[in-house]
Every structure is written in structure tokens, then in C-alpha cells.
């Protein structure tokens, strides 16, 4: 595969400037980080008042055969972000009603595309050094800091009329299918699906085309200054190292009305969860 197919082009928007060596543009790594986090944070500007907003959401990535990448975000159709961007907000509900009841699909074109920014972060450890200054910069190293894997995605929302030959309902069902199974494989197939028309109307979905992205990974440990390392008293009395974190999936806990044994797709979730985390590391550097 060509570099264009496997990596995002470096642009003014996505180029990592601070500690550039930690930057990655590998699509595999970027999407793996997003898939490994239970929740992403989505930033947008509210059209109602022009103020910036940032909300936590569940994200699902879909890579199409023609090389495009979409992120699906879902939530209540009455929330601010859905009114701004989603297939279910005030503007889009107006378009939905016109399309369904009058067949005027061209009204979907009046729903404006909006830029969104999505961030995902995995915290792997706290880095504990000799001195307490957080984030004091020297010779490309930090004192107390964090080991992390992060990704930033930029894109534009598009109406669902562009998918499934204008069949908005089919496109929305597909988006919810992808989102549900992104949380837990085969979950959609093991529930009452598809949703009812009332559930569909109450749920907004954002379809974001990813246009630019980058990842940033810090795997370093303590890196103190020579003057502190030469201070024998300081070194003797101060513990240094890393405090690792690991996010794990616990044992399934059935609801009060669940009458069956835990199904295989739920039992497999723990291994799936850990596999997503392992996939979200950079490829080893070639010598």
C-alpha cells in the first residue's frame, strides 16, 4: 500500500509541533487509539451562541472500501451537539420530516456541514521524577509527566442523504449498527433490533468524514537534569519511576431481570477489550 493509503498527509491542521518526534500519522495507530477508548471528547462551536463546546461521546469508526473513513456519534436528538450537527437536531429534524412526508430529499442539502474535532487519550502511567515541577521543559524532556497515547481527528459532518442512495432511515440504522458493535462485537445481533421508529426519532446520529488526523505517543520515563542526579542526598531520599495504569474489563454483572447465562459475545468482551488496547501502540521502529 502507498503511504497516502496508510498515513495522513501532514498539514498545518494536524502536524504535531511540540515534541514532533512523538507525532504519528499512521492511520492504523490513530484509529486503534480511538477504538481502544470507551469515550472520546468532541469539540464544536455552538451555532446558537458562537461559543466553543466539548462533550464526551462514544465513537465508532467505519473504514469504507473506497478508502474513506467515517466516525459515527450518537445521542439524544435534543442535545446541543445534535441540534448543531446531527441527524436528529432541530435543523435536521425539519429536513427529516420534509423528506419522509413529502419526498423532497433536496432539502437535506440545506443542512450545513460543520467542522468537528475529536480527541481520544489513553493514559498509561504517571512519570515521577526528582523535582516536582510539572511540565518544565529542558532538552526535549519533562520532569513529572504522563505516559500517554492520544489521537486528534478533524473532519466535517455530512447528512445521511449522501449514503444508501438517499435512504436516510437505512443509513441511520447502519450507523447505529456500527456504533453498537463498536462497543461490543455482535451486540446488535443479540438485542431487539432494529430500533422502533420512536427510538429512531429520539436518537440523533452524527456522521463525520475524517479529513485529517494525527497521534502523539509518549513512552518515556524519568529524565532528570544532571545537577539533580549529582545531588546524592536528593537521589537517596526521592523515589523516581513510573506509576502504570491499566484499564481492564471486569466480570459481567447481570441485571435483576436477566434470566440466561452470560452469552459468549459478552464473555469474549474482556479479551476483545484488552486486544484493542494492545493494538493501539506504535509499530516497533525498524533498525
Secondary structure, 3 states (H helix, E strand, C coil): CCHHHHECCCCCCCCCCCCHHHEECEHHHHHHHHHHCCCEEEEEECCCCCCEEEEEECEEEEECCCCCEEEEEEEECCCHHHHHHCCCCHHHHHHHHHHHHHCCHHHHHHCCCCEEEEEEEEEEEEEECCCCCECCCECCECCEEEEEEEEEEEEEECCHHHCHHHCHHHHHHHHHHHHHHHHCCCCHHHCCCCCCHHHHHHEEEEEEEEEEEEEEEECCCCCCCHHHHCCHHHHHHCCCEEEECCCCCCCCCCCCCCCCCCCHHHHCHHHHHHHHHHHCCCCCCCC
